[in-house]
Amino acid sequence: MALTRDNWPDRAAVQASLAARFTLPPLPAPVQDWFAWCRRMGTQSLVLKQPGWREDSEGVLTGSGAVDVPSLMAEMEGYRFILNQKASTPEHLVWSDAVDAGQWQAHWVVLQNADGDPLIGDISQPEVPVLWDWHGSGRWSPQPLFPNLQMLMERIEVHAPPSLPSDDSPTVFRTVHLTDLGSEPLRVLTALKSHPHYRHLAGASLLKLKHQLPLKLLDDSVSLALKDDLVHRFEALGARVEVTERIHRRADGNAQHLAPSD
């Protein structure tokens, strides 16, 4: 049976298939520290604000992060390990290795990504230097970002909305809905996998979201930066989003709902 949107493999199946097919070189000790750090971070939204790192964006990380070797290998799906959809079945996934084609290095591992732009660890060196690259150019030519993995962990912050103001000025709460997937729905659905509300979905469950529009991306948040990041991220993929705002005036407790804005 060929792969379809109804029987697409979930993350566990991908991990198991890659672990059975490939092995990684020995991992330096800092990678084990990275696994432990990712476990501590859990599902929190994370941001990396660093000169030279996607300076035209908010730097919000959208990958799930690796907590062990199988999930580290799964993070490289689409970068090093390429699924051959036509040759695969639900019971047997067929992969190609971009290393064989000279398009990836065997000592590169994907630590995290932001909308597909990978943070790459170089495991050929004991301190694991961190590189990064834009995706979509047709080739990988990553540039240095940090001299070691420890520095990356120190520079990533939890992405949290600001505290409510303490004065009597109005507070604006923003809600964002994804209303249309645009002309390339698979790209938008792939981006949704990194959203905290949808990262648990894969395969058929993810594809079913096409029939469940509108999808909530942000719910009654005071964060203008987070709203702007979501709008920019999904509109850049050709999707359509709708933003509604609710103004709360602390003095009288009344709330005013504003019409949706695009």
C-alpha positions in Angstrom: 0.0 0.0 0.0 1.5 3.3 -1.1 1.8 6.3 1.3 -1.2 8.6 1.3 -2.3 11.5 3.6 -4.5 9.0 5.5 -1.6 6.6 6.4 1.3 9.0 6.6 3.9 7.8 9.2 3.9 9.6 12.6 7.0 10.8 14.4 7.5 7.5 16.3 7.4 5.5 13.0 9.9 7.9 11.4 12.3 7.6 14.4 12.1 3.8 14.3 12.6 3.6 10.6 15.7 5.9 10.7 17.2 4.1 13.7 16.9 0.8 11.8 18.4 2.2 8.6 21.1 4.6 9.7 23.7 5.1 12.4 25.4 8.3 13.5 29.1 8.8 14.4 30.0 8.9 18.1 28.4 11.9 19.7 30.6 14.2 21.8 29.6 14.8 25.4 27.9 18.3 24.8 25.3 16.6 22.7 24.2 14.6 25.7 24.0 17.9 27.6 21.8 19.2 24.8 19.4 16.2 25.1 19.1 16.9 28.9 18.6 20.7 28.2 15.8 19.9 25.7 14.1 17.7 28.1 14.1 20.4 30.7 12.7 23.0 28.2 9.8 20.6 27.4 7.2 22.3 25.2 8.0 25.9 26.1 8.3 28.4 23.2 11.9 29.4 22.8 13.7 32.3 21.1 17.3 32.9 20.0 18.1 36.6 19.6 21.7 36.6 18.3 23.5 39.0 15.8 23.9 37.1 12.6 21.0 34.8 13.3 17.9 35.5 11.1 18.1 39.2 11.9 15.0 40.0 9.9 12.8 37.8 12.2 12.0 37.4 15.9 14.3 34.3 16.1 11.6 32.1 17.5 12.6 28.4 17.3 10.0 26.2 15.7 11.6 22.7 15.9 10.7 20.2 18.6 14.3 19.7 19.8 16.0 16.3 20.3 16.0 14.5 23.6 17.8 11.3 22.5 19.5 9.8 19.5 16.3 8.6 17.7 14.7 12.1 18.0 18.0 13.7 16.9 17.9 11.6 13.7 14.2 12.5 13.2 15.2 16.2 13.4 17.3 15.5 10.2 14.3 14.4 8.2 14.2 16.6 5.1 17.8 17.8 5.7 20.0 14.7 5.6 17.4 11.9 5.5 15.0 12.3 2.6 11.8 10.1 2.5 11.0 8.6 -0.9 7.2 8.9 -0.8 6.7 6.9 -4.1 8.8 4.0 -3.0 7.6 3.9 0.6 4.7 2.0 2.2 3.3 2.5 5.7 5.2 -0.6 6.8 8.4 0.2 5.0 9.8 3.7 4.6 12.4 4.2 2.0 15.1 6.8 2.6 17.9 8.4 0.7 20.9 10.0 2.4 21.9 13.5 1.3 25.5 12.6 2.4 25.8 10.2 -0.5 24.9 13.0 -3.0 27.4 15.4 -1.4 24.6 17.7 -0.2 25.1 17.1 3.5 28.1 16.3 5.8 28.0 13.1 7.9 29.2 15.1 10.9 26.3 17.6 10.8 23.3 17.1 13.0 20.2 19.3 13.2 19.8 20.7 16.7 16.8 23.0 16.1 15.2 25.0 13.4 13.2 28.2 12.8 10.7 27.9 10.1 13.0 25.3 8.4 16.3 27.2 8.8 18.5 24.8 10.7 20.8 25.2 13.6 23.5 22.6 12.9 25.9 21.0 15.3 29.3 19.9 14.1 30.0 16.6 15.9 33.4 16.1 14.4 34.8 18.5 17.1 34.5 17.8 20.8 33.0 21.2 21.7 30.4 20.9 18.9 30.5 24.2 17.0 27.1 25.5 16.0 26.3 26.6 12.4 23.2 27.8 10.7 21.8 28.2 7.2 18.8 29.4 5.3 16.7 26.6 3.8 15.3 26.6 0.2 18.4 27.7 -1.7 19.0 24.2 -3.2 22.2 23.6 -1.3 23.6 23.8 2.2 26.4 26.2 3.0 26.1 26.8 6.7 27.8 29.7 8.4 29.4 29.7 11.9 27.2 31.0 14.7 28.7 29.8 18.0 32.1 28.2 18.8 30.5 25.6 21.0 27.1 24.0 21.9 27.2 25.3 25.4 27.0 28.8 24.2 23.9 28.1 22.2 22.1 26.7 25.2 23.1 29.9 27.2 21.8 32.2 24.5 18.3 30.6 24.0 15.6 32.2 26.1 12.0 31.2 26.9 9.7 33.2 24.7 7.1 34.6 27.1 4.6 37.4 26.6 5.2 40.6 28.6 3.6 41.1 31.9 0.4 43.1 32.0 0.9 46.8 32.6 0.4 48.0 36.2 -1.1 51.4 35.3 -4.6 52.2 34.1 -3.7 52.2 30.4 -5.7 50.0 28.1 -4.4 46.4 27.4 -4.8 45.0 24.0 -5.4 41.2 23.8 -4.8 39.6 20.3 -6.2 36.5 18.8 -4.8 35.1 15.5 -6.5 32.6 13.3 -5.2 30.8 10.2 -8.0 31.1 7.7 -6.6 29.9 4.4 -3.6 27.7 3.6 -2.9 29.4 0.3 -1.5 27.8 -2.9 1.1 25.6 -1.1 -0.9 24.0 1.8 1.7 21.3 2.6 4.3 24.0 3.4 1.9 25.7 5.7 1.0 22.4 7.4 4.6 21.6 7.8 5.1 24.9 9.6 2.1 24.1 11.8 4.0 21.1 13.1 6.3 23.5 15.0 3.3 25.3 16.7 2.8 24.2 20.3 -0.9 23.5 19.6 -0.2 21.2 16.6 3.3 19.8 17.1 1.9 16.5 18.3 0.2 15.9 14.9 1.7 14.0 12.0 0.6 12.3 8.8 -3.1 12.0 8.3 -3.9 13.9 11.5 -1.9 16.8 10.3 -3.5 16.8 6.8 -7.0 16.7 8.3 -6.3 20.3 9.5 -7.0 21.4 5.9 -10.7 20.7 6.6 -10.8 22.3 10.1 -10.1 26.0 9.2 -10.0 28.4 10.8 -7.2 27.3 13.1 -6.3 29.2 16.2 -2.6 30.3 16.3 -2.8 32.7 19.2 -5.4 33.1 21.9 -6.1 36.4 23.7 -2.4 37.3 24.1 -0.9 40.7 25.0 2.3 40.0 23.0 2.5 42.2 20.0 5.8 40.6 19.0 4.3 37.1 19.0 1.3 38.2 17.0 3.6 39.9 14.4 5.8 36.8 14.3 2.9 34.5 13.5 1.4 36.8 10.9 4.8 37.3 9.2 5.7 33.5 9.3 2.5 32.2 7.8 1.9 35.1 5.3 5.4 34.4 4.0 4.2 30.9 3.2 1.3 32.3 1.2 -1.3 31.6 3.9 -4.0 34.0 5.1 -4.4 35.0 8.8 -6.9 37.0 10.6 -6.2 39.1 13.7 -8.8 40.2 16.2 -8.1 42.6 19.1 -9.9 43.0 22.4 -9.2 46.2 24.4 -9.5 45.9 28.1 -9.6 49.2 30.1 -8.6 48.6 33.7 -10.3 51.6 35.1 -13.9 50.6 34.4 -13.4 46.9 33.6 -15.1 47.2 30.2 -13.7 45.5 27.1 -14.0 46.6 23.6 -13.8 44.2 20.7 -12.3 45.4 17.5 -13.1 44.1 14.0 -10.7 41.6 12.5 -7.6 43.0 10.8 -5.4 41.4 8.2 
